[in-house]
Amino acid sequence: MQLTYQPFELLLKHTFTIAKFSRTSTPLMLVQLTHEGQTGYGEASMVPYMGESHQTATAFLNKVDVSQFKYPFDYPAIIAYLDSIAPGQPAVKAAVDIALHDLDGKLQSKPCWQMLGSDPLKMPVTSYTIGIDTKEIILQKVKEAEGLKVIKVKLGRDSDKALIQTIRSVTNVPLYVDANQGWTDRQQSLDLIYWLQEQGVQLIEQPMLKTDIDSNAWITEHSPIPIIGDEAVQRLADVDAAKGVYHGVNVKLMKSAGMYEAKQMIDRASELGLKILIGCMSETSCATLAAAALAPQCDWADLDGPLLTVNNPYQMPLMVDGKWVLNNGAGLGLNDATSNYS
């Protein structure tokens, strides 16, 4: 087996601003694993505030011994091996895991969604994320979201109500909200949540600091809208800790170290009666199709990475009525011929 990788800078359509950060691009690491004439593709999306970079990913991948990856792949052993190389760094681990799943599917001539037990007919609509911005840019973003069935809005500043009112001045589509730990007062947050319910908001992600367990649990107890843990829920061990603190969890491949553990997180959340949102970072079609393979097992999807970027190196997946369409192609369904970077 051969491992190759290439750094890539994914450019965003607009400056992307959340409660505490802004960026115009996202560093990626594009990974390939080749075995028996087949190549699997993966990627790491390394948003800066998560602490990974081209440099950390390169150092990690240089330590990966692909002779560990015997076929058929023992995913628990592989994840344990990757975790043994270095703590943290879930995005670059996800890149390896996604490439392994893509390769596995190609070697079996099966789509990943079938290998993972998903039903394409249960695909949820995906939301289109609008970051914090000026009124003029917000209106432009809403126009770009035409045809999408749900808009996700980044909040967490003093301008929260004004931003929602701007969106509501031009569209009545359902809304998701992500405060990204930006709210600080539990009673003010709850008052805002009741107002947001009147505005058609269907879920709220991470209202307060992930370390403020008591306040998040209090808001969850009193909220008329589902409260979803995001920054507080990284990997499998965090799902159990979310019970009683949130109504649900946001599973992202770049947090979970890939598709294998994301599936475990989804299964565990279901066992605990937690709702599940499958989300993303700034990602190409590659990681989007990887997450989409699991999306039918979730309540909601926020897989809009390719819609928010301008230099996606792969063909855009098919979307119909606001839902990604899972195809019957082997692996991710991202054929080698669709790659523009190799």
C-alpha positions as a Markdown table, in Angstrom:
| # | Residue | x | y | z |
|---|---|---|---|---|
| 1 | Met | 0.0 | 0.0 | 0.0 |
| 2 | Gln | 1.2 | 3.5 | -0.8 |
| 3 | Leu | 0.3 | 6.8 | 1.0 |
| 4 | Thr | 0.6 | 10.1 | -0.7 |
| 5 | Tyr | -0.6 | 13.5 | 0.3 |
| 6 | Gln | -0.8 | 17.1 | -0.9 |
| 7 | Pro | -1.5 | 20.4 | 0.9 |
| 8 | Phe | -4.3 | 22.5 | -0.5 |
| 9 | Glu | -5.9 | 25.8 | 0.4 |
| 10 | Leu | -9.7 | 25.8 | 0.1 |
| 11 | Leu | -10.9 | 29.3 | -0.7 |
| 12 | Leu | -14.3 | 30.5 | 0.7 |
| 13 | Lys | -16.9 | 32.5 | -1.3 |
| 14 | His | -17.1 | 35.0 | 1.5 |
| 15 | Thr | -15.2 | 35.8 | 4.7 |
| 16 | Phe | -16.5 | 33.3 | 7.2 |
| 17 | Thr | -17.2 | 34.8 | 10.6 |
| 18 | Ile | -18.5 | 33.1 | 13.7 |
| 19 | Ala | -18.7 | 34.3 | 17.3 |
| 20 | Lys | -15.0 | 34.5 | 17.9 |
| 21 | Phe | -13.2 | 33.9 | 14.6 |
| 22 | Ser | -13.0 | 34.9 | 11.0 |
| 23 | Arg | -11.3 | 33.3 | 8.0 |
| 24 | Thr | -11.2 | 33.5 | 4.2 |
| 25 | Ser | -9.8 | 30.1 | 3.5 |
| 26 | Thr | -9.1 | 26.7 | 5.1 |
| 27 | Pro | -6.0 | 24.6 | 4.9 |
| 28 | Leu | -6.6 | 21.1 | 3.7 |
| 29 | Met | -4.5 | 18.0 | 3.4 |
| 30 | Leu | -5.6 | 15.8 | 0.5 |
| 31 | Val | -4.7 | 12.2 | 1.0 |
| 32 | Gln | -4.5 | 9.1 | -1.3 |
| 33 | Leu | -4.1 | 5.5 | -0.3 |
| 34 | Thr | -3.3 | 3.1 | -3.2 |
| 35 | His | -3.6 | -0.7 | -3.0 |
| 36 | Glu | -4.1 | -3.4 | -5.6 |
| 37 | Gly | -4.6 | -0.9 | -8.4 |
| 38 | Gln | -7.3 | 1.1 | -6.5 |
| 39 | Thr | -7.0 | 4.5 | -4.9 |
| 40 | Gly | -8.9 | 5.8 | -2.0 |
| 41 | Tyr | -9.3 | 9.6 | -1.4 |
| 42 | Gly | -9.5 | 11.4 | 1.9 |
| 43 | Glu | -9.0 | 14.9 | 3.3 |
| 44 | Ala | -8.3 | 16.8 | 6.4 |
| 45 | Ser | -10.0 | 20.1 | 6.8 |
| 46 | Met | -8.0 | 22.0 | 9.4 |
| 47 | Val | -9.9 | 25.0 | 10.6 |
| 48 | Pro | -7.3 | 27.1 | 12.5 |
| 49 | Tyr | -9.0 | 27.3 | 15.9 |
| 50 | Met | -8.8 | 23.5 | 16.1 |
| 51 | Gly | -5.0 | 23.6 | 16.2 |
| 52 | Glu | -4.1 | 21.6 | 13.1 |
| 53 | Ser | -2.1 | 22.9 | 10.1 |
| 54 | His | -0.3 | 21.8 | 7.0 |
| 55 | Gln | 2.8 | 21.5 | 9.2 |
| 56 | Thr | 1.2 | 19.3 | 11.9 |
| 57 | Ala | -0.5 | 17.1 | 9.3 |
| 58 | Thr | 2.7 | 16.6 | 7.3 |
| 59 | Ala | 4.6 | 15.6 | 10.5 |
| 60 | Phe | 1.8 | 13.2 | 11.4 |
| 61 | Leu | 1.5 | 11.6 | 8.0 |
| 62 | Asn | 5.3 | 11.1 | 7.8 |
| 63 | Lys | 4.9 | 8.8 | 10.9 |
| 64 | Val | 2.1 | 6.7 | 9.4 |
| 65 | Asp | 3.3 | 3.2 | 8.5 |
| 66 | Val | 0.8 | 1.9 | 6.0 |
| 67 | Ser | 2.1 | -1.6 | 6.4 |
| 68 | Gln | -0.2 | -1.5 | 9.5 |
| 69 | Phe | -3.2 | -1.5 | 7.2 |
| 70 | Lys | -3.8 | -5.1 | 6.2 |
| 71 | Tyr | -6.8 | -5.9 | 4.1 |
| 72 | Pro | -9.6 | -6.5 | 5.1 |
| 73 | Phe | -9.1 | -3.4 | 7.2 |
| 74 | Asp | -9.4 | -3.7 | 11.0 |
| 75 | Tyr | -10.8 | -0.2 | 11.6 |
| 76 | Pro | -10.7 | -0.3 | 15.5 |
| 77 | Ala | -7.1 | -1.4 | 15.3 |
| 78 | Ile | -6.2 | 1.3 | 12.7 |
| 79 | Ile | -7.9 | 4.1 | 14.7 |
| 80 | Ala | -6.0 | 2.9 | 17.9 |
| 81 | Tyr | -2.8 | 2.9 | 15.9 |
| 82 | Leu | -3.4 | 6.4 | 14.6 |
| 83 | Asp | -4.2 | 7.6 | 18.1 |
| 84 | Ser | -1.0 | 6.1 | 19.3 |
| 85 | Ile | 1.0 | 8.2 | 16.9 |
| 86 | Ala | -0.1 | 11.5 | 18.5 |
| 87 | Pro | -2.9 | 12.8 | 20.7 |
| 88 | Gly | -5.5 | 15.0 | 19.2 |
| 89 | Gln | -5.2 | 15.9 | 15.5 |
| 90 | Pro | -8.6 | 14.3 | 14.5 |
| 91 | Ala | -8.7 | 16.0 | 11.1 |
| 92 | Val | -5.6 | 14.3 | 9.7 |
| 93 | Lys | -6.7 | 11.0 | 11.2 |
| 94 | Ala | -10.0 | 11.5 | 9.4 |
| 95 | Ala | -8.2 | 12.0 | 6.1 |
| 96 | Val | -6.6 | 8.6 | 6.5 |
| 97 | Asp | -9.8 | 7.0 | 7.7 |
| 98 | Ile | -11.9 | 8.4 | 4.8 |
| 99 | Ala | -9.3 | 7.3 | 2.2 |
| 100 | Leu | -9.4 | 3.8 | 3.8 |
| 101 | His | -13.2 | 3.7 | 3.5 |
| 102 | Asp | -13.1 | 4.9 | -0.1 |
| 103 | Leu | -10.4 | 2.3 | -0.9 |
| 104 | Asp | -12.4 | -0.4 | 0.9 |
| 105 | Gly | -15.5 | 0.3 | -1.1 |
| 106 | Lys | -13.6 | 0.2 | -4.3 |
| 107 | Leu | -11.9 | -3.1 | -3.4 |
| 108 | Gln | -15.4 | -4.5 | -2.6 |
| 109 | Ser | -17.1 | -2.8 | -5.5 |
| 110 | Lys | -19.6 | -1.3 | -3.0 |
| 111 | Pro | -20.6 | 2.2 | -2.1 |
| 112 | Cys | -19.6 | 3.4 | 1.4 |
| 113 | Trp | -23.2 | 4.2 | 2.3 |
| 114 | Gln | -24.1 | 0.6 | 1.7 |
| 115 | Met | -21.1 | -0.7 | 3.7 |
| 116 | Leu | -22.2 | 1.6 | 6.6 |
| 117 | Gly | -25.9 | 0.5 | 6.5 |
| 118 | Ser | -27.5 | 3.7 | 5.3 |
| 119 | Asp | -30.7 | 4.1 | 3.3 |
| 120 | Pro | -30.4 | 6.7 | 0.6 |
| 121 | Leu | -34.2 | 7.4 | 0.8 |
| 122 | Lys | -33.7 | 8.7 | 4.3 |
| 123 | Met | -31.3 | 11.4 | 3.4 |
| 124 | Pro | -32.1 | 14.7 | 5.3 |
| 125 | Val | -32.0 | 18.1 | 3.6 |
| 126 | Thr | -28.7 | 19.9 | 4.2 |
| 127 | Ser | -28.6 | 23.4 | 5.5 |
| 128 | Tyr | -26.7 | 26.4 | 4.0 |
| 129 | Thr | -24.6 | 28.3 | 6.5 |
| 130 | Ile | -24.6 | 32.1 | 6.7 |
| 131 | Gly | -21.8 | 33.6 | 8.8 |
| 132 | Ile | -21.9 | 36.8 | 10.7 |
| 133 | Asp | -21.7 | 39.8 | 8.3 |
| 134 | Thr | -23.1 | 43.1 | 7.2 |
| 135 | Lys | -26.7 | 43.5 | 6.2 |
| 136 | Glu | -25.8 | 43.8 | 2.6 |
| 137 | Ile | -23.7 | 40.7 | 2.5 |
| 138 | Ile | -26.2 | 38.7 | 4.6 |
| 139 | Leu | -28.9 | 39.5 | 1.9 |
| 140 | Gln | -26.4 | 38.4 | -0.8 |
| 141 | Lys | -25.8 | 35.1 | 1.0 |
| 142 | Val | -29.5 | 34.5 | 1.4 |
| 143 | Lys | -29.9 | 35.0 | -2.4 |
| 144 | Glu | -27.1 | 32.4 | -3.0 |
| 145 | Ala | -29.0 | 30.0 | -0.8 |
| 146 | Glu | -32.1 | 30.0 | -3.0 |
| 147 | Gly | -33.2 | 26.5 | -3.7 |
| 148 | Leu | -31.9 | 25.2 | -0.3 |
| 149 | Lys | -34.5 | 24.1 | 2.2 |
| 150 | Val | -32.8 | 25.3 | 5.4 |
| 151 | Ile | -30.5 | 28.1 | 6.3 |
| 152 | Lys | -28.1 | 27.8 | 9.2 |
| 153 | Val | -27.2 | 31.1 | 10.9 |
| 154 | Lys | -24.1 | 31.8 | 12.9 |
| 155 | Leu | -24.9 | 33.9 | 16.0 |
| 156 | Gly | -23.1 | 34.7 | 19.3 |
| 157 | Arg | -22.8 | 38.5 | 19.2 |
| 158 | Asp | -24.8 | 41.6 | 20.1 |
| 159 | Ser | -26.2 | 41.7 | 16.6 |
| 160 | Asp | -28.0 | 38.3 | 16.8 |
| 161 | Lys | -31.6 | 39.7 | 16.5 |
| 162 | Ala | -30.7 | 42.1 | 13.8 |
| 163 | Leu | -29.1 | 39.3 | 11.7 |
| 164 | Ile | -32.2 | 37.1 | 12.1 |
| 165 | Gln | -34.5 | 40.0 | 11.2 |
| 166 | Thr | -32.4 | 40.7 | 8.1 |
| 167 | Ile | -32.8 | 37.1 | 6.9 |
| 168 | Arg | -36.5 | 37.0 | 7.8 |
| 169 | Ser | -37.1 | 40.2 | 5.7 |
| 170 | Val | -36.5 | 38.1 | 2.5 |
| 171 | Thr | -37.2 | 34.4 | 3.3 |
| 172 | Asn | -39.3 | 32.2 | 5.5 |
| 173 | Val | -37.3 | 29.0 | 5.2 |
| 174 | Pro | -36.7 | 27.1 | 8.4 |
| 175 | Leu | -33.5 | 28.1 | 10.3 |
| 176 | Tyr | -30.8 | 26.4 | 12.3 |
| 177 | Val | -28.7 | 28.5 | 14.7 |
| 178 | Asp | -25.2 | 28.0 | 15.9 |
| 179 | Ala | -24.0 | 30.3 | 18.7 |
| 180 | Asn | -20.5 | 28.7 | 18.7 |
| 181 | Gln | -20.2 | 29.2 | 22.5 |
| 182 | Gly | -20.8 | 32.9 | 22.1 |
| 183 | Trp | -23.6 | 33.4 | 24.6 |
| 184 | Thr | -22.7 | 34.2 | 28.2 |
| 185 | Asp | -25.9 | 34.8 | 30.3 |
| 186 | Arg | -28.2 | 31.8 | 30.6 |
| 187 | Gln | -31.4 | 33.8 | 31.2 |
| 188 | Gln | -30.7 | 36.2 | 28.4 |
| 189 | Ser | -29.9 | 33.2 | 26.2 |
| 190 | Leu | -33.2 | 31.5 | 27.1 |
| 191 | Asp | -35.2 | 34.7 | 26.4 |
| 192 | Leu | -33.5 | 34.9 | 23.0 |
| 193 | Ile | -34.2 | 31.2 | 22.4 |
| 194 | Tyr | -38.0 | 31.8 | 22.9 |
| 195 | Trp | -37.8 | 34.7 | 20.4 |
| 196 | Leu | -35.8 | 32.5 | 18.0 |
| 197 | Gln | -38.6 | 29.9 | 18.2 |
| 198 | Glu | -41.0 | 32.5 | 17.0 |
| 199 | Gln | -38.7 | 33.2 | 14.0 |
| 200 | Gly | -38.9 | 29.5 | 12.9 |
| 201 | Val | -35.6 | 28.3 | 14.3 |
| 202 | Gln | -35.6 | 24.5 | 14.6 |
| 203 | Leu | -32.3 | 23.8 | 16.5 |
| 204 | Ile | -29.5 | 25.6 | 18.3 |
| 205 | Glu | -25.9 | 24.5 | 18.5 |
| 206 | Gln | -23.6 | 25.1 | 21.5 |
| 207 | Pro | -25.1 | 28.1 | 23.1 |
| 208 | Met | -22.5 | 28.6 | 25.8 |
| 209 | Leu | -18.9 | 27.6 | 26.6 |
| 210 | Lys | -18.5 | 23.9 | 26.3 |
| 211 | Thr | -16.9 | 23.9 | 29.8 |
| 212 | Asp | -20.0 | 25.6 | 31.3 |
| 213 | Ile | -21.8 | 22.3 | 31.7 |
| 214 | Asp | -24.3 | 23.6 | 34.2 |
| 215 | Ser | -25.5 | 26.5 | 32.0 |
| 216 | Asn | -25.8 | 24.4 | 28.9 |
| 217 | Ala | -27.8 | 21.8 | 30.9 |
| 218 | Trp | -30.0 | 24.5 | 32.3 |
| 219 | Ile | -30.7 | 26.0 | 28.9 |
| 220 | Thr | -31.4 | 22.5 | 27.5 |
| 221 | Glu | -33.9 | 21.8 | 30.4 |
| 222 | His | -35.8 | 25.0 | 29.7 |
| 223 | Ser | -35.5 | 25.4 | 25.9 |
| 224 | Pro | -38.5 | 24.9 | 23.6 |
| 225 | Ile | -36.0 | 24.2 | 20.8 |
| 226 | Pro | -33.5 | 21.2 | 20.6 |
| 227 | Ile | -30.1 | 22.2 | 22.0 |
| 228 | Ile | -27.2 | 20.4 | 20.2 |
| 229 | Gly | -23.7 | 20.0 | 21.6 |
| 230 | Asp | -21.0 | 20.7 | 19.1 |
| 231 | Glu | -17.6 | 21.9 | 20.5 |
| 232 | Ala | -18.5 | 19.9 | 23.6 |
| 233 | Val | -18.8 | 16.7 | 21.5 |
| 234 | Gln | -15.6 | 15.7 | 19.7 |
| 235 | Arg | -15.2 | 11.9 | 19.8 |
| 236 | Leu | -17.0 | 8.8 | 21.0 |
| 237 | Ala | -16.3 | 9.3 | 24.7 |
| 238 | Asp | -18.0 | 12.7 | 24.6 |
| 239 | Val | -21.4 | 11.3 | 23.5 |
| 240 | Asp | -22.2 | 9.7 | 26.9 |
| 241 | Ala | -21.2 | 13.0 | 28.6 |
| 242 | Ala | -23.7 | 14.9 | 26.4 |
| 243 | Lys | -26.7 | 13.0 | 27.9 |
| 244 | Gly | -28.5 | 15.3 | 30.2 |
| 245 | Val | -26.6 | 18.3 | 29.0 |
| 246 | Tyr | -27.9 | 18.6 | 25.5 |
| 247 | His | -30.8 | 17.2 | 23.5 |
| 248 | Gly | -28.5 | 16.0 | 20.8 |
| 249 | Val | -25.0 | 16.0 | 19.4 |
| 250 | Asn | -23.3 | 17.3 | 16.3 |
| 251 | Val | -21.1 | 14.6 | 14.7 |
| 252 | Lys | -18.4 | 15.8 | 12.3 |
| 253 | Leu | -15.8 | 13.6 | 10.6 |
| 254 | Met | -13.1 | 16.2 | 11.3 |
| 255 | Lys | -13.8 | 15.9 | 15.0 |
| 256 | Ser | -14.4 | 12.1 | 15.2 |
| 257 | Ala | -11.2 | 11.1 | 13.4 |
| 258 | Gly | -13.2 | 9.8 | 10.4 |
| 259 | Met | -16.1 | 7.7 | 9.3 |
| 260 | Tyr | -15.6 | 4.7 | 11.6 |
| 261 | Glu | -15.8 | 6.6 | 14.8 |
| 262 | Ala | -18.6 | 8.8 | 13.5 |
| 263 | Lys | -20.7 | 5.7 | 12.9 |
| 264 | Gln | -20.0 | 4.6 | 16.4 |
| 265 | Met | -21.0 | 8.0 | 17.7 |
| 266 | Ile | -24.2 | 8.0 | 15.8 |
| 267 | Asp | -25.1 | 4.5 | 17.1 |
| 268 | Arg | -24.3 | 5.5 | 20.7 |
| 269 | Ala | -26.3 | 8.7 | 20.5 |
| 270 | Ser | -29.3 | 6.7 | 19.1 |
| 271 | Glu | -29.0 | 4.3 | 22.0 |
| 272 | Leu | -29.0 | 7.2 | 24.5 |
| 273 | Gly | -32.0 | 8.8 | 22.8 |
| 274 | Leu | -30.0 | 11.8 | 21.6 |
| 275 | Lys | -30.8 | 13.7 | 18.4 |
| 276 | Ile | -28.1 | 13.7 | 15.8 |
| 277 | Leu | -26.9 | 16.5 | 13.5 |
| 278 | Ile | -24.2 | 15.5 | 11.1 |
| 279 | Gly | -22.1 | 18.6 | 10.3 |
| 280 | Cys | -18.9 | 19.6 | 8.5 |
| 281 | Met | -16.0 | 22.1 | 8.5 |
| 282 | Ser | -15.0 | 23.8 | 5.2 |
| 283 | Glu | -14.8 | 20.7 | 3.0 |
| 284 | Thr | -14.6 | 19.5 | -0.6 |
| 285 | Ser | -16.9 | 17.0 | -2.3 |
| 286 | Cys | -14.6 | 14.2 | -0.9 |
| 287 | Ala | -15.4 | 14.7 | 2.9 |
| 288 | Thr | -18.9 | 15.8 | 2.0 |
| 289 | Leu | -19.7 | 12.5 | 0.3 |
| 290 | Ala | -18.0 | 10.7 | 3.3 |
| 291 | Ala | -20.4 | 12.4 | 5.7 |
| 292 | Ala | -23.3 | 12.0 | 3.3 |
| 293 | Ala | -22.8 | 8.3 | 3.5 |
| 294 | Leu | -23.8 | 8.5 | 7.2 |
| 295 | Ala | -26.4 | 11.3 | 6.9 |
| 296 | Pro | -29.4 | 9.1 | 6.4 |
| 297 | Gln | -28.8 | 7.7 | 9.9 |
| 298 | Cys | -29.1 | 11.2 | 11.4 |
| 299 | Asp | -32.0 | 13.6 | 12.2 |
| 300 | Trp | -30.4 | 16.7 | 10.5 |
| 301 | Ala | -27.6 | 17.5 | 8.1 |
| 302 | Asp | -25.3 | 20.5 | 7.7 |
| 303 | Leu | -23.1 | 19.4 | 4.9 |
| 304 | Asp | -22.7 | 22.5 | 2.8 |
| 305 | Gly | -18.9 | 22.6 | 2.4 |
| 306 | Pro | -18.8 | 22.5 | -1.4 |
| 307 | Leu | -21.5 | 25.2 | -1.6 |
| 308 | Leu | -19.5 | 27.7 | 0.3 |
| 309 | Thr | -16.2 | 27.4 | -1.6 |
| 310 | Val | -14.8 | 28.5 | -5.0 |
| 311 | Asn | -12.0 | 26.0 | -5.8 |
| 312 | Asn | -13.4 | 22.6 | -4.9 |
| 313 | Pro | -10.9 | 20.3 | -6.6 |
| 314 | Tyr | -13.6 | 17.7 | -7.3 |
| 315 | Gln | -16.9 | 17.6 | -9.2 |
| 316 | Met | -19.9 | 18.8 | -7.2 |
| 317 | Pro | -22.1 | 15.9 | -5.9 |
| 318 | Leu | -25.6 | 15.8 | -7.2 |
| 319 | Met | -28.2 | 17.6 | -5.1 |
| 320 | Val | -31.9 | 17.3 | -5.6 |
| 321 | Asp | -34.5 | 19.2 | -3.5 |
| 322 | Gly | -31.9 | 20.3 | -1.0 |
| 323 | Lys | -30.6 | 16.8 | -0.4 |
| 324 | Trp | -27.3 | 15.2 | -1.5 |
| 325 | Val | -27.9 | 12.2 | -3.7 |
| 326 | Leu | -26.0 | 9.0 | -2.8 |
| 327 | Asn | -24.9 | 7.3 | -6.0 |
| 328 | Asn | -24.0 | 3.6 | -6.6 |
| 329 | Gly | -20.4 | 4.3 | -7.4 |
| 330 | Ala | -17.9 | 2.2 | -5.4 |
| 331 | Gly | -16.4 | 3.8 | -2.3 |
| 332 | Leu | -17.4 | 7.5 | -1.8 |
| 333 | Gly | -18.7 | 7.7 | -5.4 |
| 334 | Leu | -15.9 | 10.2 | -6.1 |
| 335 | Asn | -14.2 | 8.6 | -9.1 |
| 336 | Asp | -10.6 | 9.2 | -9.8 |
| 337 | Ala | -11.5 | 10.9 | -13.0 |
| 338 | Thr | -13.4 | 13.6 | -11.2 |
| 339 | Ser | -10.2 | 14.8 | -9.4 |
| 340 | Asn | -8.7 | 18.0 | -10.7 |
| 341 | Tyr | -5.7 | 18.2 | -8.4 |
| 342 | Ser | -3.7 | 15.1 | -9.2 |
